[in-house]
Each structure stands twice: as C-alpha cells, then as structure tokens.
Amino acid sequence: MNALTPRGIVAEELGNLRLHVIGKCGGLAELRKTCWTRELPGFGTRHYLSGRKVYIVQTRMEGRTRTVTIGNAKVLSRAQAMDVARRVLLRAHTGENPAEERKRLRKVPSYRDFLKTYWERVSPRWKSSTLYTHRYYKRKYLDRAFEGLFLDEIEERHVQDWFNRITNTGGPGAANRCGEILRAMFNKAEQWGVRPEGSNPCLYIRKNKGRKCERYLSDQEFRRIGEVLNRHGKNFPLHCAAISLLILTGCRKSEITCLRWSEVRGRRLLLTDSKTGPRTVWLAEAAATILHALPRREKQRYVFWNPATQRPITDIGNLWSKLRDEAGLPGVRIHDLRHSFASHAAAHSETLPMIGKLLGHADVRTTTRYAHLDDGHVIEAAQRIGDLIEQNMSGSYSLSHNTKYDSGPLLHD
C-alpha cells in the first residue's frame, strides 16, 4: 500500500459524481484548522487562514493513518463530500487495495498479445491440415477481433457482436469454426491463470445451426457409378482406384489419397495419422484386390503417387465431378460416399458402435449423423412389421374387416 492509494479511491468516487476538480491543501506551514464531524468519524472540514475551505477524509490503512483531500468546498457540497468520504471509509475498512488491483491489471495481457502467445504455445501440436485452416481464420477474423481490449475486459456481449459479424460476412460455418478457436483460447487463459475460472465469455454463445447433408447413394446409384468407373479405369487408373477405395472403405479423402505403402498390411490399413489419431481400417476382399493390383516402385512411399508432380494424387475432385455427372448424380460430393457407406451398414442392421469403429469415430454420437436409412429400406421395414402384425391378428381379427368397435355403437365418456 502506498500513500497514493487513498487518493486513488477518492478520485474514483469523485469520478462517479462526475466532478473532476479536487482542492489543494497548500503547504504544511500554512495556518489551518480542522473540524471533524460527529456524524461520520474520519470526515472533516479544513479551514485555512486565507479563507479557503476543503473537505478531507482520514482513515487507517495497513497500520498507517492516511489523510486525503476530497475537494474544495466551492466545488463540492457538504452532502456530496460526506457521501464520498463514507464510501472511501467503507472500502478502506473492507480491506480493498487499489494499488494491488492496479498491479494485477497491469499483468493481464492485451487480447492481441495473448493470441500471439496462445498460438506459439498450442499450434505446434496441431495437425498440418488443422493448422492450415486455423491460420486462415486467424488472419481473416481473429487477429483484429477485439482491438484495444485487454483479455479480462472481453465480455460475452463483445464476443456475441463479433460472432454475429462473422456470420453475416463469412457465413454460419465460418462463425462456428472461429467461435470454437476462440473458446479454446479462453479455456487456456483460465488454465494459465490469466482469467478467473468459469469466466469464458464464449460459454453461452450459441452456434449457428449447421446445414444437414443427408445425401447418400442408393443401390441403383452405386451400380451406375460402378459402370462409369469401369469405363474410365484405363485412362485414370490411380484416380479411379482411389475413388473405388473411398466407396468400399468409407474412409476420408485424405486417408486414401495420402495412404502410404507402409500402412498397408494385408487386409488392413494401419493409418498412423487420421483425423481421430491412429486407427485400423479393415478391408473387404474387393478393396484388398484393388490395392494389391497397384504397382509398387522402389523408394516410393505413397500408394497413389503422381510421377509428374512428385506428390501424392490429391486432385481427384475434378475427375469425380465428371464421373458423377455421367452417372446422373449431380451435386453428390466425395464425402457423401462416406455417408453412403455408413447408411448401408445401418440398413443391414450393423450397430452404431460397429459403424463408428469402421468409420474411425472417437464418439458414437458422431456416428448417428451418418447412419441414415433411405426411404426404400424404411418402407421395406414398415411392410415387414405390418405383415407380421397382420399375420398375428388374422386368427381372430382382420385389419381389412370391421372390428367390434366399428359395428357396435360408439361409447362416449
């Protein structure tokens, strides 16, 4: 505690009164007389020989007596000065230490500085694809998000306004992704002691509703895409083989296009770096046959390698657009093949945990987004159940004839 601490309290309380002129006492050698009031011990009026009159407050803080001028009597009324003195005494007696508070605030970094620190400490653990995406959102929406604010000054209203702006300019998906990055950053701020526990301003920001993509291929559509793949297999053998593996395994695009020969182990793919970490992909006989038929070259690590670019073949999107148009499947994305794999597994009574294991999901709840049944399977199931009930009831009643409730009088309560 220093001698300026009570002065700081007085200045704050005068600021609440919107009065910014504070009287000065002059030198100690100047003749003066202090009159203390009985109404509020510690509050008094100091009179000088020159006729000037000021209000003062005296309190004891950390074992020392502090006397601070509140203001000139020409500026403040006695009631106003007493009100300020009362709050100063209350704050002093409750142990508030503005000097320590100012010291704490000076330790809190600005939003910009903390974002830089967070990025340097956390981003090295991200995957390259995640880092690439996060860098884009950081540059576009995060770097200048809360200019001029310290980290502990950012409140929910600031985050909500920022989230709404991104939704309007970048779209709902961009806002959701940026919100997740910011939420993680504030969680780290709490873990590192920069913000109090439970103070994350992103906690109650509601995400935008995602666009539901429930497109998947039926049996007939799979047949058509298979015919198109066979026609183009000679001209684009590696591209068609990669697309066929996506269909047969339900893998993500990068898991196939960046597949290495060291990860191919008979009827298994031992992926070392998938989205959810290392996982095993079990291969059907058709998928294993496609892999074993691909040429292997010495010192070539990747299964789908482009000798011209000396890089893995990742540009299968252009060929897929051509194949789907020929098969009469406009708008079907490559990722919809993964949806279709899960949907067909669910249609053949595979459990969600099993489907999740096949797809490499860490959480079964994620699998429920993919396990959609098309109308054909639902109609067939409804028909089987209806036929079973009809058969069980045919001994005494028939759904095609009137029941006793149809022939008898209606009863009313």
Salt bridges, closest charged atoms under 4 A:
GLU12 OE1 - ARG91 NH2 2.86
GLU13 OE1 - ARG87 NE 2.50
GLU13 OE2 - ARG91 NH1 2.71
GLU39 OE2 - ARG78 NH1 3.41
ASP83 OD1 - ARG86 NH1 3.87
ASP83 OD2 - ARG87 NH1 2.45
GLU96 OE2 - ARG91 NH2 2.65
GLU100 OE2 - LYS103 NZ 3.60
GLU101 OE2 - ARG104 NH2 3.00
ASP143 OD1 - LYS138 NZ 2.95
GLU147 OE2 - ARG112 NH2 2.60
GLU155 OE1 - ARG157 NE 3.03
GLU180 OE2 - ARG183 NE 3.85
GLU180 OE2 - LYS207 NZ 3.96
ASP219 OD1 - HIS344 NE2 2.96
GLU221 OE2 - ARG215 NH2 2.90
GLU255 OE2 - ARG252 NH1 2.70
GLU255 OE1 - ARG279 NH2 2.90
ASP273 OD1 - LYS127 NZ 3.39
ASP315 OD1 - HIS239 NE2 3.58
ASP325 OD1 - ARG324 NE 3.91
GLU326 OE1 - ARG231 NH2 3.25
GLU326 OE2 - HIS232 NE2 3.05
ASP336 OD1 - ARG333 NH2 2.87
ASP363 OD2 - ARG365 NH2 2.74
ASP374 OD1 - HIS377 NE2 3.75
